[in-house]
């Protein structure tokens, strides 16, 4: 990304952290409401294709999402 990122709107830095996070979340929600307009970088597409090929070569090497998610949730609880 070569564009200069503008400063946050006036008053943003004076908001409590939880309100700053809410503000950022609402911005993301606006962007996510139109996912078809969000550009996907070419390198993301390459990684996906590489991983798909790896899966096709050895489909039993991976783990089901449900197992991965359970493992992540367990690690987060144990922190």
KASUL-V829157 format. One line per field, one symbol per residue. ss: DSSP state (~ for helix, > for strand, _ for the rest). phi: phi as a letter, one per 30 degrees, with the letter a starting at -180 (. if undefined). A space follows every 50 residues. Layout:
ss=???
phi=???
This chain:
ss=___________~~~__~~~~~~~~~~~~~~~~__~~~____~~~~~~~~~ ~~~~~~~_______~~~~~~~~~~~~~__
phi=.cdddddddeieddddeddddeddddddeddddbddcddceedddddddd dddddddbddddbdeedddeddddddddd
